[in-house]
């Protein structure tokens, strides 16, 4: 079993044109256990709505060895747009997550019910107003 610690914080990055962009940086640290293969990074809104990094910083699927860490980024503007479209025009409680890739041996049918592991950050409040 692997134990991933997921943290999220707001920061700025440069886009391809050199402009500064507000982003949420989502970091996973594989503290102990086995290596894992990550399939995606997202922020989860209420009712299970996911907002993915677009484009992702990491080349998924991404192998994360024991003791290593990685980060992906989600633009605040994109998250705010998706939150408002989903009916959350102000403050909304969200979590960041990394999803593992399902093992190749797992059968993905209803009888087996194979589940992909999700590793989540602590909940935090995102303000979707003001991002244009």
ABEGO torsion letter per residue (X at the ends): XBBBBBBBBBBBBBBAAGBBBBBBBBBBBBABEBBBBBABBBBBBBGGBBBBBOBBABBOBBBBBBGBBBBBBBBAAAAAAAAAAAGBABBBBBBBBBBBBBBAABBBBAAAGBBBBBBBBBBBBBBABGBX
